[in-house]
Amino acid sequence: MISKQIVTFRGIVGDLAGAILVILFAYLAAAKIVVKKVAQADAKVRTAVDAAEREAMERQLVQARLQVLQAQVEPHFLFNTLAAVDYLIETEPPRASRMQKALITYLRGALPQMRQESSTLGREMRLIRSYLELIKMRIEDRLEVEIAVPEGLESAEFPPMMLQSLVENSIKHGIEPKADGGKVRVAAGVQNAQLWVEVSDTGVGVPDGDLLDGPTSGTGIGLQNIRERLAMLYPGKSRLMLRSDPATGTLVRISVPYQVGPEVVAAEHATFDERKPA
């Protein structure tokens, strides 16, 4: 019976791994297309004569560059999770099944977000909870999680996959290298019309230059790319702050203009209209 379960689980994992590889290759191909579009748009901007046409093309160029940055998603944790599932199939089949289902749930939420131009803090937090559930299944008691995000801020606009990158950095650079693990805390608030979102950990700490000034080092989109995205999305109106110490861990905070997502505003208007007397 157990042998049959193992064969079944291995088949499922094989199918899942194949699907993930197809997705990764598709995104690599999409990224190449976007890069080509960036080059073409850049050339058109240089040769455009009409001022209005030039302005429109420059906006397209910025959007294409944003898509390139957003497409740089690191799959290392996917492969780590699949490796863990493969191991657990032989040792703890029920746990392997739970982890596999959690991975599918995460992918269903993450893949559409990679294609979105905008998102809300609520959507990003749902994705983060799925991601942290997966990580906790893998490293178990070595990870403690605290979420301090008020429900009232879930409708606030926030760039897609940006929070994911911060949490990935905390796990990979802070928690996993530490023998006894540590705590990851996600918090948010509003101050002076700015939405701030921060991720802190009690891990080993990371030198500032390694995260902010160096190239992307296999940690998702990477903080350097986040800084570039923020500069394009909110010119002069955003901030990325890092504080790290080997004794206390790392804290990274993003501040962007606080505004409610348009779909939330539309829903509120619809609700108000429905209450009007006939």
C-alpha positions as CSV (number, residue, x, y, z in Angstrom):
1,M,0.0,0.0,0.0
2,I,2.8,2.4,1.0
3,S,4.7,1.5,-2.1
4,K,1.7,2.3,-4.3
5,Q,1.3,5.7,-2.5
6,I,5.0,6.4,-3.2
7,V,4.6,5.6,-6.9
8,T,1.5,7.8,-7.0
9,F,3.1,10.7,-5.2
10,R,6.2,10.5,-7.4
11,G,4.0,10.6,-10.5
12,I,2.3,13.7,-9.2
13,V,5.6,15.4,-8.3
14,G,6.9,14.5,-11.7
15,D,3.9,16.1,-13.4
16,L,4.2,19.2,-11.1
17,A,7.9,19.6,-11.8
18,G,7.2,19.3,-15.5
19,A,4.5,22.0,-15.3
20,I,6.8,24.3,-13.3
21,L,9.6,23.9,-15.9
22,V,7.1,24.7,-18.7
23,I,6.1,27.8,-16.8
24,L,9.7,28.8,-16.2
25,F,10.6,28.4,-19.9
26,A,7.5,30.3,-20.9
27,Y,8.5,33.2,-18.6
28,L,12.0,33.2,-19.9
29,A,10.6,33.4,-23.5
30,A,8.3,36.2,-22.4
31,A,11.2,38.1,-20.8
32,K,13.2,37.8,-24.1
33,I,10.2,39.2,-26.0
34,V,9.9,42.1,-23.5
35,V,13.6,42.9,-23.8
36,K,13.3,43.0,-27.5
37,K,10.3,45.3,-27.2
38,V,12.3,47.6,-24.9
39,A,15.1,47.9,-27.5
40,Q,12.5,48.6,-30.3
41,A,10.7,51.2,-28.2
42,D,14.0,52.8,-27.2
43,A,15.0,53.1,-30.9
44,K,11.6,54.6,-31.8
45,V,11.9,57.2,-29.0
46,R,15.2,58.4,-30.3
47,T,13.8,58.9,-33.8
48,A,10.3,60.2,-32.9
49,V,9.7,63.8,-34.1
50,D,6.3,64.6,-32.8
51,A,6.4,65.6,-29.1
52,A,3.1,63.8,-28.2
53,E,4.3,60.6,-29.9
54,R,7.6,60.8,-28.1
55,E,5.9,61.1,-24.8
56,A,3.6,58.2,-25.5
57,M,6.6,56.0,-26.6
58,E,8.6,57.0,-23.5
59,R,5.7,55.8,-21.3
60,Q,5.7,52.5,-23.2
61,L,9.4,52.2,-22.7
62,V,9.1,52.7,-19.0
63,Q,6.3,50.1,-18.8
64,A,8.4,47.6,-20.8
65,R,11.3,48.0,-18.5
66,L,9.1,47.5,-15.5
67,Q,7.9,44.2,-17.1
68,V,11.5,43.1,-17.5
69,L,12.2,43.7,-13.8
70,Q,9.0,42.1,-12.7
71,A,9.7,39.0,-14.8
72,Q,12.9,38.2,-12.9
73,V,11.4,35.7,-10.5
74,E,13.9,33.3,-8.8
75,P,12.6,29.7,-8.8
76,H,15.1,28.5,-6.2
77,F,12.5,27.9,-3.5
78,L,10.3,26.0,-5.9
79,F,13.0,23.5,-6.5
80,N,13.8,23.3,-2.8
81,T,10.1,22.6,-2.1
82,L,10.0,19.9,-4.8
83,A,13.1,18.3,-3.3
84,A,11.5,18.3,0.1
85,V,8.3,16.8,-1.3
86,D,10.3,14.1,-3.0
87,Y,12.1,13.2,0.3
88,L,8.9,13.2,2.3
89,I,7.1,10.9,-0.1
90,E,9.2,8.0,1.3
91,T,9.3,9.1,4.9
92,E,6.0,11.0,5.5
93,P,3.6,10.6,2.6
94,P,0.7,12.6,4.3
95,R,3.1,15.5,4.9
96,A,4.3,15.3,1.3
97,S,0.7,15.6,0.1
98,R,0.1,18.7,2.3
99,M,3.2,20.4,1.0
100,Q,2.3,19.6,-2.6
101,K,-1.2,21.0,-2.2
102,A,0.3,24.1,-0.6
103,L,2.7,24.6,-3.5
104,I,-0.2,24.3,-6.0
105,T,-2.2,26.9,-4.0
106,Y,0.9,29.3,-4.0
107,L,1.5,28.9,-7.8
108,R,-2.2,29.6,-8.6
109,G,-1.8,32.9,-6.7
110,A,1.7,33.8,-7.8
111,L,1.6,33.3,-11.5
112,P,-1.2,35.7,-12.3
113,Q,0.5,38.4,-10.1
114,M,3.7,38.1,-12.2
115,R,1.7,39.5,-15.2
116,Q,-0.2,42.2,-13.4
117,E,0.9,45.9,-13.6
118,S,-0.7,46.8,-10.2
119,S,-2.0,45.1,-7.1
120,T,-3.2,45.7,-3.6
121,L,-1.6,45.0,-0.2
122,G,-4.3,42.5,0.5
123,R,-3.6,40.4,-2.6
124,E,0.2,40.5,-1.8
125,M,-0.4,39.5,1.8
126,R,-2.5,36.5,0.7
127,L,0.4,35.4,-1.5
128,I,2.9,35.9,1.3
129,R,0.9,33.8,3.7
130,S,0.9,30.9,1.1
131,Y,4.6,31.3,0.6
132,L,5.4,31.4,4.3
133,E,3.2,28.3,4.8
134,L,5.3,26.4,2.3
135,I,8.6,27.6,3.9
136,K,7.4,26.7,7.4
137,M,6.4,23.2,6.2
138,R,10.0,22.8,4.9
139,I,12.1,24.2,7.8
140,E,9.4,23.7,10.5
141,D,10.3,25.0,14.0
142,R,13.2,27.0,12.6
143,L,10.8,29.7,11.3
144,E,8.5,31.8,13.4
145,V,6.1,34.2,11.6
146,E,4.4,37.4,12.8
147,I,2.0,39.4,10.7
148,A,1.1,43.0,11.7
149,V,-0.9,44.4,8.8
150,P,-4.2,46.1,9.6
151,E,-7.2,44.8,7.6
152,G,-8.0,48.4,6.7
153,L,-4.9,48.7,4.6
154,E,-5.6,45.6,2.4
155,S,-7.2,47.9,-0.2
156,A,-4.1,50.1,-0.5
157,E,-2.3,49.9,-3.9
158,F,1.1,48.1,-3.8
159,P,3.3,46.9,-6.6
160,P,2.9,43.1,-7.4
161,M,5.6,40.7,-6.2
162,M,7.6,43.4,-4.4
163,L,6.7,42.2,-0.9
164,Q,7.4,38.6,-2.0
165,S,11.0,39.6,-2.8
166,L,11.5,41.2,0.6
167,V,10.3,38.1,2.4
168,E,12.5,35.8,0.2
169,N,15.5,37.9,1.1
170,S,14.7,37.5,4.8
171,I,14.4,33.8,4.5
172,K,17.4,33.1,2.3
173,H,19.9,35.6,3.7
174,G,18.7,35.8,7.3
175,I,16.8,32.7,8.5
176,E,18.2,29.7,6.5
177,P,21.9,30.4,7.3
178,K,21.2,30.5,11.0
179,A,21.3,27.1,12.7
180,D,18.4,27.7,15.0
181,G,16.4,29.8,12.5
182,G,14.5,32.9,13.6
183,K,11.5,35.1,13.2
184,V,10.1,37.0,10.2
185,R,7.8,39.9,10.8
186,V,5.7,41.6,8.1
187,A,4.2,44.9,9.2
188,A,2.5,47.9,7.5
189,G,1.1,51.3,8.4
190,V,0.4,54.8,7.1
191,Q,2.3,58.0,8.0
192,N,2.2,61.4,6.3
193,A,0.1,60.1,3.4
194,Q,2.7,57.4,2.8
195,L,2.1,53.6,3.0
196,W,5.0,51.9,4.6
197,V,5.5,48.1,4.5
198,E,8.4,46.5,6.2
199,V,9.9,43.0,6.6
200,S,12.2,42.3,9.5
201,D,13.9,39.1,10.6
202,T,16.1,37.9,13.5
203,G,18.5,36.2,11.2
204,V,22.3,36.5,10.7
205,G,22.2,40.0,9.3
206,V,23.4,41.1,5.8
207,P,25.9,43.9,4.9
208,D,24.0,46.9,3.3
209,G,26.1,46.8,0.1
210,D,25.3,43.1,-0.5
211,L,21.6,43.9,-0.8
212,L,21.3,47.4,-2.1
213,D,24.3,48.0,-4.3
214,G,25.2,44.5,-5.6
215,P,23.6,42.7,-8.5
216,T,20.7,40.4,-8.1
217,S,22.1,37.3,-6.4
218,G,19.4,34.7,-6.9
219,T,17.0,36.1,-4.3
220,G,13.9,36.8,-6.4
221,I,13.6,40.2,-8.0
222,G,16.3,41.5,-5.7
223,L,16.4,44.8,-3.7
224,Q,18.4,46.5,-6.3
225,N,15.7,45.9,-8.9
226,I,13.0,46.9,-6.4
227,R,14.7,50.2,-6.0
228,E,14.7,50.6,-9.8
229,R,11.0,49.7,-10.0
230,L,10.1,52.1,-7.3
231,A,12.0,54.9,-9.1
232,M,9.9,54.3,-12.2
233,L,6.6,53.8,-10.5
234,Y,6.9,56.7,-8.0
235,P,9.5,59.1,-9.3
236,G,10.8,61.0,-6.2
237,K,7.9,59.8,-4.0
238,S,9.1,56.4,-2.7
239,R,11.8,55.2,-0.4
240,L,13.6,51.9,0.2
241,M,15.4,51.7,3.6
242,L,17.6,48.9,5.0
243,R,18.9,48.4,8.5
244,S,21.0,45.3,9.3
245,D,23.1,44.0,12.2
246,P,24.5,40.6,12.8
247,A,23.2,40.7,16.4
248,T,19.6,41.7,15.7
249,G,18.9,40.8,12.0
250,T,17.7,42.8,9.1
251,L,14.8,45.2,8.5
252,V,13.8,46.5,5.1
253,R,11.1,49.1,4.7
254,I,9.3,50.4,1.5
255,S,7.4,53.6,1.5
256,V,5.0,54.6,-1.3
257,P,2.2,57.1,-1.7
258,Y,-0.9,55.8,0.0
259,Q,-3.9,55.3,-2.3
260,V,-6.8,52.9,-2.5
261,G,-7.0,50.5,-5.5
262,P,-9.5,51.7,-8.2
263,E,-11.4,48.5,-8.1
264,V,-12.1,49.0,-4.4
265,V,-13.3,52.6,-5.0
266,A,-15.6,51.3,-7.7
267,A,-17.0,48.6,-5.4
268,E,-17.7,51.2,-2.7
269,H,-19.5,53.4,-5.2
270,A,-21.6,50.5,-6.4
271,T,-22.5,49.6,-2.8
272,F,-23.5,53.2,-2.1
273,D,-25.7,53.4,-5.3
274,E,-27.5,50.2,-4.3
275,R,-28.6,51.8,-1.1
276,K,-30.2,54.8,-2.8
277,P,-34.1,54.7,-2.7
278,A,-35.8,53.7,-5.9
